[in-house]
Amino acid sequence: MHAPSYLDYPIRPVRLGGHEVTVREAAGAFYITPQEALKPYPEVLSQRLYENAEKYPDRLFAARRGDGGEWVRYTYAETLAAARNIAQALLPYRLSAERPLMILSENSLEAFLLNFGAMLAGVPYAFVAPAYSLVAEQPDKLRHVIDTLTPGMFFAGEGTGFRRHLEACGQLGKPIITTTGDLEGHACLKFDDLLSVPATDEVEARHAQIRPDDIAKFLFTSGSTALPKVVPTTHKMLCSNQQMLRQTLAMMEDEPPVLVDWLSWHHTFGGSHNLGIALYNAGTFYIDDGRPVPGRFGETIRNLKEISPTMYLNVPVAWAQLANALQEDAGLRETFFKNVKLFFFAGAALSQDLWQKLSDISYAHCGERIRIMAGLGMTETSPSCTFTTGPSNLEAGFVGFPAPGCGVKLVPVDGKLELRVRGPHVMPGYWRHDNPRGSFDEEGFYCTGDAVRLLNPDNIEDGLVYDGRIAEDFKLVTGTFVNVGELRNRMLIQGNELIEDVVLAGEGRDEIGALVFPKPTVTRRMSGLGSDADWRDVLASAPVQAWFGAFMGRINQGYSASSKRIARLYLMAEPADVGLGETTDKGTLNQRLLRSRRSREIEALYGQEEDPFRFIAP
């Protein structure tokens, strides 16, 4: 008797939008158009704040635990009042798209209020990854985003830890806001002073001037280049994408969403998608200070044992930890499953095993499984493009169908189908970039670099399955991009003595591995074996083994992030085959093809059994 599949379980009812599409083929490309039209949406996202404050003044908008563990709460009316005061305080600084507000801190109620205060004042803002300021040894990325955006003002949380890099970037002369009024000895603007500035009609006069194509905020790409590109995100992009979400997750039309969320607002999933869902649908947003890392996930569990979300949105690494906690904690199960109607994941693929585990837990607790949804989106599209409406997860990687208002074009590129998208949610082009429209084709479709394949090769209307990146780069299970070019160069430079080339692996895994092609002549010479010795014996020789062991001991010095750390290495006994296209006649490796063809070696790279060709970083 086979174990039950999650598809055998009854599903908790949830109202979703349609998935029907129209398909046409022209010039070798497929054009997919959703049959459901996109309904009207506001011209400016902050109009929703005014509307919600009028209709639901006492409804809770946002909350975060204070120092004593109690929830500090802001209703819609309180949020609007605070945001108007902040807007009034910002107006004299004449901030603009040329001189935006840059927010350096983690998610907080202060950052939340600044977000909306800036929006009411027509001031574009940018959340920047706190790691650029607080974790990085050198301010290279912070300097890059500052040089690109030329901010006119900063918010630096409590102030602790931010001075060093701001000073290194020459920014201490700019207005800086902190909650304490101090930046490690440097006097600053105090956040509470902005809150106490009485708002006037000047705020509404400025707000009335905002147009749909005006920039609401700037976001930064996270992965496929060494330095992040800047995405200008307009009000039209945000409003249209939220309307796409509202029609897709139609349950939000019946019941305002309640979210418990930790995802950082410098990322489009947390800052545009999730926070936007709460605002656009007059919902409630609980800021979760937990993280899916050792020592911090307990805070997420604490919050979920107290607050019952109506939908839960997260990345796969957090879903895995939550599944373990749900198995062990009956109290957590009771609260978590009380009101939830939908699970949603993004940022990376959710394994079939984890999908089954979550469904088993929900079925055992409440006699039905919870619908699990996903989609495909990116920073440049604010962010959503496709959703798994229609049939529920027919296989891992299923990304479904385009949302209302999103046109999809599938174009053959390097043996794959590239997903290209067009619609009001797509950026106009990268900000202050040498070729801002270089990622658009001749018909105005944004070329995502993501590949998809057809779930059913005989019928495009059955939906799409994610098929990796067209380029060499990939994502870890955490959703973090791995910059293949950067890591490859580091390995070749530090391993120049014996390493001829490398292929980086790890897509969908939690750590990076490398398939290493050693230099034949010098490696054989180091081994001390004769010219006729078997190559595998050369690789297994003591001198070569010692060299690669030492190499793994030094390659990660100064790097601790999972996207920068080579966790394991495997020596390739068979050279790349030019005849099979694994390498060009110029000697350049085809990273994607090698990852596909050398699956046996990749399995050995991540295997557990003893293998003399595998090396693990200390």
C-alpha positions in Angstrom: 0.0 0.0 0.0 1.5 3.3 -1.1 1.8 6.3 1.2 -0.9 8.9 0.5 0.0 11.8 -1.7 -0.9 15.3 -0.7 -3.1 15.4 -3.8 -5.3 12.8 -2.1 -6.2 15.1 0.7 -9.2 17.4 0.7 -8.2 21.0 0.4 -9.4 23.9 2.5 -11.6 26.2 0.3 -9.9 29.4 -1.0 -11.1 31.7 -3.7 -8.7 32.3 -6.5 -8.8 34.0 -9.8 -8.9 32.2 -13.2 -6.0 30.8 -15.2 -7.4 30.7 -18.7 -5.1 32.0 -21.4 -5.0 32.7 -25.1 -2.0 31.5 -27.1 -0.6 32.5 -30.5 2.6 31.6 -32.3 4.5 34.0 -34.5 8.1 34.0 -35.9 9.1 31.1 -33.6 7.8 32.7 -30.4 4.8 32.0 -28.3 2.6 34.8 -27.0 0.5 34.0 -23.9 -2.3 36.4 -22.9 -4.5 35.9 -19.8 -8.2 36.0 -20.7 -9.2 37.8 -17.5 -8.6 41.6 -18.0 -6.8 43.6 -15.4 -9.4 45.8 -13.5 -8.9 49.5 -12.8 -6.3 50.4 -10.1 -5.3 53.6 -8.3 -3.0 56.0 -10.0 -0.9 56.5 -6.9 -0.3 53.8 -4.3 -0.5 56.2 -1.3 -4.1 56.9 -2.3 -4.9 53.6 -0.7 -3.6 54.9 2.7 -6.0 57.9 2.5 -8.9 55.6 1.4 -8.2 53.0 4.2 -7.8 55.7 6.9 -11.2 57.1 5.9 -13.1 53.7 5.6 -11.4 51.8 8.4 -9.7 54.3 10.7 -9.5 52.0 13.7 -8.4 48.9 11.8 -4.9 47.8 12.7 -2.4 48.4 9.9 1.0 47.5 11.4 2.4 46.3 14.6 5.8 45.3 16.0 6.9 44.0 19.4 8.4 46.7 21.6 11.4 46.2 24.0 9.1 44.7 26.6 7.5 42.2 24.2 4.2 44.0 23.9 2.8 44.9 20.4 3.2 48.5 19.4 0.3 49.2 17.1 -0.6 51.7 14.4 -4.2 51.8 13.0 -4.8 53.2 9.5 -5.8 56.6 10.9 -2.7 56.7 13.2 -0.5 55.7 10.3 -1.9 58.4 8.0 -1.5 61.1 10.7 2.1 60.1 11.4 3.0 59.8 7.7 1.5 63.3 7.1 3.7 64.8 9.8 6.8 63.1 8.4 5.9 64.3 4.9 5.6 67.8 6.2 9.0 67.5 7.9 10.6 66.2 4.6 9.3 68.8 2.3 11.8 71.6 3.1 14.7 69.2 2.2 13.6 69.2 -1.5 14.3 65.5 -1.9 13.6 64.0 -5.3 14.4 61.2 -7.7 17.8 62.9 -8.1 18.2 63.1 -4.3 16.1 60.3 -2.7 15.8 59.2 0.9 18.0 56.1 1.6 16.8 53.8 4.4 19.7 51.6 5.7 18.1 49.9 8.7 16.2 46.7 9.2 12.3 46.6 9.1 10.9 48.7 11.9 7.8 50.8 12.6 10.0 53.9 12.1 11.0 52.6 8.7 7.4 51.8 8.0 6.2 55.3 8.8 9.1 56.9 6.8 8.1 54.7 3.9 4.7 56.3 3.8 5.7 59.7 4.9 8.1 59.9 1.9 5.4 58.6 -0.4 2.9 61.3 0.7 5.6 63.9 0.1 6.4 62.6 -3.4 9.9 61.6 -2.2 11.3 58.5 -3.8 13.1 56.3 -1.2 15.3 53.2 -1.3 15.7 50.5 1.3 19.3 49.2 1.2 20.4 45.8 2.5 21.6 46.5 6.1 24.5 44.1 5.4 26.0 46.7 3.0 26.5 49.0 6.1 26.7 46.6 9.1 28.3 43.4 7.9 30.5 44.1 4.9 34.2 44.7 5.7 34.5 47.2 2.9 31.8 49.6 1.8 32.1 48.7 -1.9 28.4 47.9 -2.5 27.2 50.8 -0.3 29.5 53.2 -2.1 28.1 51.9 -5.4 24.4 52.4 -4.5 25.2 55.8 -3.0 27.1 56.9 -6.2 24.3 55.6 -8.4 21.4 57.1 -6.4 23.1 60.3 -5.0 20.8 60.3 -1.9 19.9 63.5 -0.2 19.0 62.0 3.2 19.6 58.8 5.2 17.7 56.9 7.9 20.1 54.8 10.0 17.9 53.1 12.6 19.3 53.6 16.1 22.5 54.8 14.6 24.8 52.0 15.9 27.2 50.5 13.4 26.4 52.8 10.5 28.9 55.6 10.9 32.0 53.8 9.7 30.8 53.1 6.2 28.8 56.3 5.8 32.0 58.3 6.7 34.1 56.2 4.3 31.6 57.1 1.6 31.8 60.8 2.5 28.1 61.1 3.6 28.3 62.5 7.1 27.6 66.0 5.7 24.1 64.9 4.5 21.0 65.0 6.7 20.9 61.7 8.7 17.9 60.5 10.7 18.2 58.1 13.7 15.8 57.2 16.4 18.3 58.4 19.0 19.4 61.6 17.3 23.0 60.3 17.4 25.2 58.4 15.0 28.0 57.1 17.3 29.0 60.7 18.3 27.8 62.5 15.2 24.7 64.6 15.8 21.7 63.7 13.7 18.1 64.5 13.1 15.9 62.6 15.6 13.0 60.6 14.2 10.5 61.7 16.9 11.2 65.3 15.9 9.9 64.5 12.4 6.8 62.9 13.9 6.0 66.1 15.9 6.0 68.4 12.9 2.3 69.4 12.4 1.1 68.5 8.9 -0.5 71.2 6.8 -2.5 71.3 3.5 0.9 71.5 1.8 1.2 67.7 2.1 -2.0 67.1 0.2 -1.0 69.8 -2.4 2.3 67.9 -3.0 0.5 64.5 -3.0 -1.9 65.7 -5.7 1.0 66.5 -8.0 2.2 62.8 -8.0 1.6 61.0 -11.3 1.4 57.3 -12.1 4.8 57.2 -13.9 6.5 59.0 -11.0 9.0 56.9 -9.1 7.7 55.7 -5.7 10.9 53.9 -4.7 14.2 52.4 -5.9 15.0 48.8 -5.5 18.3 47.0 -6.2 18.8 43.8 -8.2 20.4 41.0 -6.2 22.1 38.5 -8.3 23.3 38.3 -11.8 25.9 41.0 -11.8 28.8 41.8 -9.5 27.2 45.1 -8.5 23.5 45.6 -8.1 21.5 47.5 -10.8 18.9 50.1 -9.7 15.3 49.5 -10.6 13.1 52.7 -10.6 9.7 51.4 -9.3 6.8 53.7 -10.2 3.4 54.1 -8.7 1.8 52.5 -11.8 4.1 49.5 -11.4 3.2 48.9 -7.8 -0.6 49.6 -8.2 -1.0 47.5 -11.3 0.9 44.6 -9.7 -1.1 44.8 -6.5 -4.3 44.7 -8.6 -2.9 41.6 -10.4 -2.4 40.0 -6.9 -5.9 41.0 -5.7 -7.5 39.3 -8.7 -5.3 36.3 -8.5 -5.6 35.8 -4.7 -9.3 36.7 -4.9 -9.8 35.6 -1.2 -8.5 39.1 -0.4 -11.7 40.6 -1.9 -13.7 38.7 0.8 -11.5 39.1 3.8 -8.7 41.6 4.6 -5.4 39.8 4.8 -3.5 39.3 8.1 0.3 38.8 7.6 3.1 37.9 9.9 6.2 38.7 8.0 10.0 39.0 8.4 11.1 39.5 4.8 13.3 42.5 4.4 11.8 45.5 2.7 14.9 46.1 0.6 13.8 43.0 -1.3 10.8 43.1 -3.7 9.1 40.1 -2.1 9.0 41.7 1.3 8.8 45.4 0.5 6.6 45.5 -2.6 4.7 42.2 -2.6 3.9 41.5 1.0 3.8 45.0 2.5 1.9 46.1 -0.6 -0.7 43.3 -0.1 -1.5 44.6 3.4 -1.9 48.2 2.2 -3.8 47.6 -1.0 -6.3 45.3 0.6 -6.8 47.2 3.9 -5.1 44.3 5.8 -2.9 44.0 8.8 0.9 43.5 8.8 2.7 42.2 11.9 6.5 42.8 11.6 8.3 39.7 12.6 11.7 40.1 14.1 12.5 36.4 13.7 14.7 35.0 10.9 15.2 31.5 9.6 18.7 31.3 11.1 20.0 29.7 14.3 18.9 31.6 17.4 16.3 33.8 15.7 13.6 31.5 14.4 12.2 31.1 17.9 10.8 34.7 17.6 8.9 33.7 14.5 7.4 30.8 16.3 6.5 33.0 19.3 4.6 35.4 16.9 2.8 32.6 15.1 1.7 31.1 18.4 -0.1 34.4 19.1 -1.2 35.8 15.7 -3.2 33.7 13.2 -2.4 34.8 9.7 -4.9 34.4 6.9 -2.1 33.6 4.4 1.5 32.9 5.1 4.2 33.9 2.6 7.8 32.9 2.9 11.0 31.5 1.3 11.6 27.7 1.2 14.3 27.7 3.9 11.9 29.2 6.4 9.1 26.9 5.3 11.4 23.9 6.1 12.1 25.2 9.7 8.4 26.0 10.2 7.4 22.5 9.1 9.7 21.0 11.8 8.3 23.4 14.4 4.7 22.5 13.4 5.4 18.8 13.8 6.6 19.3 17.4 4.4 22.1 18.8 0.6 21.4 19.2 0.1 25.0 20.4 1.7 26.4 17.3 -0.5 24.2 15.1 -3.6 25.3 16.8 -3.0 29.0 16.2 -1.3 28.7 12.8 -4.0 26.7 11.1 -6.9 28.6 12.7 -7.4 31.1 10.0 -4.9 30.4 7.3 -6.3 29.7 3.8 -3.2 29.9 1.7 0.6 29.1 1.8 2.8 31.0 -0.7 6.5 30.6 -1.4 8.9 32.5 -3.6 12.6 33.2 -4.0 13.6 29.5 -4.7 11.9 26.2 -5.3 10.0 24.2 -2.7 11.0 20.6 -2.7 8.4 17.9 -3.3 9.3 16.3 0.0 8.6 19.6 1.9 5.4 20.1 0.0 4.3 16.6 1.1 5.4 17.2 4.7 3.4 20.5 5.1 0.3 18.8 3.6 0.7 15.8 5.9 0.9 18.1 9.0 -2.1 20.2 8.0 -4.2 17.2 7.1 -3.4 15.5 10.4 -4.3 18.6 12.3 -7.4 19.9 10.6 -8.5 17.2 8.2 -7.6 19.1 5.0 -4.5 20.5 3.4 -3.8 24.2 2.8 -3.4 25.3 -0.8 0.3 26.0 -1.6 1.0 28.5 -4.3 4.0 30.0 -6.0 4.8 32.1 -9.0 7.5 33.8 -10.9 8.5 37.4 -10.4 11.5 39.7 -10.2 12.5 43.1 -9.0 12.1 44.6 -12.5 8.4 43.6 -12.6 7.4 44.8 -9.1 7.5 41.7 -8.7 4.8 39.3 -9.9 4.3 37.8 -13.4 2.9 34.3 -13.1 1.0 32.4 -10.5 0.0 28.7 -9.9 -3.7 29.3 -10.2 -5.6 26.5 -11.8 -4.4 23.0 -11.1 -2.5 22.8 -7.8 1.2 22.0 -8.1 1.5 19.4 -10.7 5.2 19.1 -10.2 8.0 20.9 -8.4 9.0 24.1 -10.2 5.5 24.7 -11.7 5.0 28.5 -12.0 1.6 28.4 -13.6 0.0 31.1 -15.7 0.4 34.9 -16.4 -1.5 37.2 -14.1 -4.2 39.5 -15.5 -2.5 42.3 -17.3 0.8 40.5 -17.8 1.7 39.5 -21.3 4.2 36.7 -21.7 6.4 35.9 -24.7 8.4 32.6 -24.9 11.5 32.9 -27.1 14.0 30.1 -27.9 17.4 31.1 -26.5 20.4 28.7 -26.2 18.2 25.6 -26.3 15.7 26.9 -23.8 12.6 29.0 -23.7 13.2 32.5 -22.2 10.3 34.1 -20.4 9.8 37.7 -21.5 7.1 39.9 -20.0 5.3 43.1 -20.8 2.7 45.1 -18.9 2.1 48.1 -16.6 4.0 46.4 -13.8 7.3 46.3 -15.7 10.0 48.9 -15.1 10.8 51.6 -17.7 14.5 50.7 -17.6 17.4 50.6 -15.2 18.2 53.8 -13.4 21.4 55.7 -14.4 22.6 52.7 -16.5 24.6 52.8 -19.6 21.9 51.0 -21.5 18.7 51.3 -19.5 16.5 49.5 -22.1 19.1 46.9 -23.0 17.1 44.2 -21.4 14.1 44.8 -23.6 13.4 43.3 -27.0 12.1 45.1 -30.1 8.5 44.6 -29.0 9.0 46.1 -25.6 9.1 42.8 -23.7 11.4 42.6 -20.7 13.9 39.8 -21.2 14.0 38.2 -17.8 16.8 35.7 -18.3 14.6 33.1 -16.7 13.9 29.9 -18.7 10.6 28.0 -18.6 9.4 24.9 -20.2 5.9 23.7 -21.0 4.3 21.4 -18.4 2.6 19.7 -21.4 4.6 20.0 -24.6 1.4 19.5 -26.5 -0.6 22.2 -24.8 0.9 25.5 -23.7 -2.4 26.3 -21.9 -1.5 23.8 -19.2 1.0 26.1 -17.7 4.7 26.7 -17.3 7.5 25.1 -15.3 10.6 27.0 -14.2 13.7 25.8 -16.0 16.6 27.7 -14.5 18.5 30.8 -15.7 19.5 31.3 -19.3 22.8 32.6 -18.0 25.3 30.9 -15.8 24.1 32.2 -12.5 21.7 30.4 -10.2 20.0 30.6 -6.8 20.6 28.6 -3.6 17.6 27.2 -1.7 17.6 30.5 0.3 16.8 32.4 -2.8 20.2 34.0 -2.8 21.8 34.4 -6.2 25.3 32.9 -6.8 27.5 35.1 -9.0 29.3 32.4 -11.0 31.7 34.7 -12.7 32.9 36.3 -9.5 33.4 32.9 -7.7 35.0 31.3 -10.7 37.6 34.1 -11.0 38.4 33.9 -7.3 39.0 30.2 -7.6 41.1 30.6 -10.7 43.2 33.3 -9.1 43.8 31.6 -5.8 44.2 28.1 -7.4 46.2 29.2 -10.4 48.9 26.7 -9.7 46.8 23.6 -10.4 43.2 24.7 -11.4 42.5 25.0 -15.1 38.8 25.8 -14.8 35.8 25.3 -12.6 32.0 24.8 -12.9 30.0 26.1 -10.0 27.0 24.0 -8.7 24.4 24.3 -6.0 21.1 25.4 -7.6 18.3 24.6 -5.2 20.8 23.5 -2.5 22.0 25.2 0.6 25.7 25.5 -0.3 27.9 26.1 -3.3 30.1 23.3 -4.7 32.7 23.4 -7.5 33.6 20.8 -10.1 37.3 21.4 -10.7 39.2 20.6 -13.9 42.9 20.4 -12.8 45.8 21.4 -15.1 47.1 18.1 -16.5 50.8 18.8 -16.9 51.5 20.5 -13.6 49.2 18.3 -11.6 50.9 15.1 -13.0 54.3 16.6 -12.2 53.3 17.4 -8.6 52.0 13.9 -8.1 55.5 12.5 -8.8 53.9 9.7 -10.9 55.1 8.8 -14.4 53.6 10.2 -17.6 51.8 6.9 -18.1 50.1 6.8 -14.7 46.3 6.7 -14.7 44.8 10.2 -14.3 42.7 9.0 -11.4 45.8 7.8 -9.6 47.4 11.2 -10.2 44.4 12.9 -8.6 44.5 10.5 -5.6 48.2 11.0 -5.0 49.3 12.4 -1.6 50.8 15.6 -2.9 47.8 16.5 -5.1 45.4 15.6 -2.2 47.4 17.8 0.2 47.4 20.7 -2.2 43.6 20.7 -2.7 43.1 20.2 1.0 45.1 23.3 1.7 43.3 25.2 -1.1 40.0 24.5 0.5 41.4 25.7 3.8 42.1 29.2 2.4 39.7 29.8 -0.4 36.9 31.1 1.9 39.0 33.3 4.1 37.1 36.6 4.5 33.9 35.2 3.2 31.1 33.8 5.3 27.9 34.4 3.3 26.5 31.2 1.7 26.5 32.9 -1.7 30.3 33.6 -1.5 31.5 30.5 0.2 32.8 27.4 -1.7 31.6 24.7 0.6 32.9 21.7 -1.3 35.0 20.7 -4.3 35.2 17.7 -6.6 38.1 16.8 -8.9 37.0 15.9 -12.4 38.6 12.8 -13.8 37.2 13.3 -17.3 38.1 16.5 -19.2 35.4 18.7 -20.7 34.4 17.5 -24.2 34.5 20.0 -27.0 32.6 17.7 -29.3 29.6 17.6 -26.9 29.7 21.4 -26.5 31.0 21.2 -22.9 33.8 23.6 -23.9 34.4 25.8 -26.9 37.3 25.5 -29.2 38.7 28.5 -27.3 38.6 26.5 -24.1 35.6 28.3 -22.4 33.5 26.0 -20.3 29.7 25.9 -20.9 28.7 26.1 -17.2 25.0 25.3 -17.8 25.6 22.4 -20.1 28.2 20.9 -17.8 25.9 21.1 -14.8 23.3 19.3 -16.8 25.6 16.6 -18.3 27.8 15.9 -15.3 25.0 15.1 -12.9 26.8 12.0 -11.6 29.8 14.1 -10.5 27.4 16.7 -8.9 25.7 13.9 -6.9 29.2 12.7 -5.8 30.1 16.3 -5.0 27.1 16.5 -2.6 27.3 12.9 -1.5 28.1 11.6 2.0 30.1 8.5 1.2 33.9 8.6 1.3 35.4 9.8 -1.9 39.0 10.8 -2.5 38.0 13.3 -5.2 35.7 15.3 -2.8 37.0 18.0 -0.5 34.9 19.8 2.1 35.7 23.3 3.4 36.6 23.5 7.1 
